Amino acid sequence: MNTLNHFATPQLELLHRGKVRDSYRAPSGERLIVVTDRLSAFDSVLETPVAHKGAVLNGLATFWFDKTRHIIPNHVISLLDPNVTLSKEAEPIRVEMIVRNYITGSMLRGYQKGQRTFSGVTVPDGLTKHQQFPAPIVTPTTKEESDREITPENLVAEGWVAQELYEQMRIKSLELFNFASAWMAERGIILVDTKYEFGLLNGELILIDEIHTPDSSRFWSADDYARNPEAVEQMDKEYVRQWLIQNKVDGQYPRTLTPEVSQEASRRYLDIYERITGAPLPTGNETTTGGDVRTRLVGNLVRAGIMKDAWVNIVMGSPADKEHCQKIRSFFEDYNLFTQLRVTSAHKNGEEIAGMAEVWNNSVEPGVIIAVAGLSNGLGGALAANVNVPVISCPPWKDFAELSANLNSSVIMPSATPNLTVVRPDNAAQAAVRALNLPRLREQLSREIKQTKAKLRAADAELRTL
């Protein structure tokens, strides 16, 4: 399936990996937010991604951030890809402002058990399932391992937020909610409840994270609600939740979805996007959601100057090999590739390889590893056995005696350990460039081969005249 279930790259610093969103540090210092197609339900991320979900969430958030700039500024700088937003780095306020206009979900469950006060807001007796409140209410929670209800007074007393700042957040949350509710009502959608997150940028309150998406909000069809308020179903992923409930085995929810359920979930996400924005999710070219997701995403990030289209990691077994590694690295200067030096010993801290391999094996762009280890080369073999990209060993050597001692350990490898060995640093770099197999690199290599041939012909012609 053409989905983005995982985003990884050795080119960018990972700041946070959430259930759906991954945050990276952009080269310019801003935050890069990648919205994947992962789906979370019942506090668990399913193994089956949902096609277009990430683009829908990111597209809707961008849509609403743009629509609500007159109410409050936000962190968005630009949409780099349907799944990626470049945003300003703000200081997050660790409070979720939840606005509710109907009694449902966890609040309804608490109400049915006798609870009447929620985050300091008291609601009357006699409310029925899914009944609308006279006016929207704000029920804040803390942003901790497990979010908890808290009164505004306790938020201030515990140091989560200052009183004046909380009041700003409360007012802005209600303004945002009322604006979106009116917009959606015109399109037959009820905004039931939602959450807002805020941050500070140069001392100014701004809106961050996401806004009015199916993952942060609850939507109902106005027609369904009018027919039977108590039986109305949440739009979007409630369909998946119900399927999971119906297919529990021994009290455990399924970890995977059937193709039919995944496709229907995708259709529903696309439908809510079109109903809210008035246009279908764009498809069909490199800047929208057409084509292979990873290829499109890498292309857009390369064009934005965020990353290169491929990487080479040069891994040394000891810092003593740094000079040799830098020599190899110098041969990549003309190929516009991301190169990085790493150090780890297969014998002394080989456990570090697993963490590196996690990134390399899941990178959205192609890559090659060059292993540099002298004498007993366990590093090349350890890398080759654990990664799904080419591994080329280029052992350091001072003389032929040292080279002979090293070659045996570099060349003789066990099965399922496809480590290649190249002795010359320049040839190791050339082999890596060829292993990447990118069209632009192949074209460049072809030009270089022609230039070499032309030089040889010219030299031959000159010698023949002597």
Disulfide bonds with the S-S distance in Angstrom:
none
